[in-house]
Amino acid sequence: MHVAAVLKRKGNRIVSATPGDSVAAVTRLLTEHRIGAVLVMDDDGQPVGILSERDVVRAVARDGADALDRPAADLMTRELITGTPTDTVADMMAVMTQRRIRHVPIVESGQVIGVISIGDVVKARIDDAELEVESLRGYVAGMG
């Protein structure tokens, strides 16, 4: 299965913040949309980073409540690992595991077209496995 199929199933809604948004504002976005990370986009709509729940928790543990007043740019991860619609789910799972990341922006023709999470990848792998089991059952049942 390719990433394009995952995006088609889940949708390609992108929740984003700006570098100047407060961490508190970003946490409200995370909560409102029930997601684990937001893309941080510049004025031209280009991604400049990603800010996750883990980034926020680490900052609060280090700096206390003052971390919530800081701009997203201070806490975001600037080195984005991206994927493409033609990447396989297995490849994305490997990248996420190796890089220890949970969210990957998907880019096509220089534009972000969606974000997939480790949960999306795991669900796709489970769906593939279930389909294979059902196909094998049908094949075996047809042999009898």
N, C-alpha and C positions, 0 to 999 in steps of 0.2 A: 504494500500500500504506500502511496506517495502522500506527501504533506498536503498537496492540493485537495485530496479527498478528505483529509482531516478538517481543513478549513471550510470545505463545502458543507460538511456535516455540522460543525460547531458554529460556523459563521465567522466573519472576519472583522468584527467590531474591535476597534483599537481604542483603548482608554489611555489617555496621555496627560502629561503635565508639562509645564514649562520649567526651565532651569531656575527661575526666580520664585516659583511656587514654594510656599512653606512646607516643611515635612508634615506638619499638622494637616494641611490641606490635602496632601497626598494620601495620608492615612484615611481621611474621609472618603476619598475616591476608592481606595482599596476596599473599604468596608461597604460602601454603597454598591459597588459592582461585584462584590464577593470574589475578588481576584487577589493574587499574590504578588503582582508587580505591575508597574506602569512604565510605559516608555516616556522618556523625557525628550521632547521635541523642540527644535529651535523655531524661530519665527517663520522659516521657510517650509516647515513641516518635515524637516529631516531629523531623524533620531540622533541625539547626542549622548544618550545614556539610558540606563534602566535603573529603576529604584524599586527594591523588593521589600517585603515585610522583614526579611532577615536583616537587610541594611538598616532599617529603622530600629529594630530590636537591639542590634549591636551598638548603634549610636546612643540610644536611650540608656543602655547598660553602662556605656562609657561616660556620657555627658549628662545623664539625668534628663529631666523634663526640658532643659534648655535645647536639647537636640530638636525638639518639635518646632522651634522658632527659626531654625536654620533653613536656608534655601535647598531645594532638591539637588541643585548642582553640587553642593558640598558632600552629599552622601551617595550620589548615584555612581554606578559602575560605568565608566566611560568606554571601556573596551567591549564593544558589542560583538557577541558571537551570533551570526545570522545564518539562516537557512534559506532555501529556495523551494518553490512549489514542487519541483521535480526530485527533491531529496526524498529518500525513503524514510519511513517511520523507524526502521531498524537503525539507519544511519543517525537519525536525530537522537534516538535513545542512547547510542554509543557516545555521541558528542556530549549530551547532557550528563552522562555518567562520568566520562573522562574529565570534563571541565567543572564538574560539580555545580551545575546550574540547573534551574528549574523552568526557565522561560527563554524562548528563542523567537526573536522577531523574524518574520518571513518576508524576504525582499524579492521583488520582481521588477526588472527594468529600472532599478535605482529607487523604487518606492516601497515603503512598508505596506504589505497587503494584509497582514494579520500577525498574530502572536500565538504560538503553541506552547503549552505547558507540559510538564512531565506527566500530569494526569491525563492530558489529551493523548499523549503517546502511549501510555499504558493501556488506556481504554481501546485505542486502535489495535494494539497487539492482542488484547483479549478478544476483541471482536473477530480478528483474523483467525485466532485459534479456535474459537467456537464455530466459525463457518467451516473450517477445515474438518473439525470433528463431525459436524452434521453431514458434510459431503462424504466422508469416509463411512459413516453409518449407512447412508443411502446406498453407497456402493456395495458394502457388505450385505445389506438386506436384499439388494437386487441379485446377489449371487446365489441366494438360497432357493 
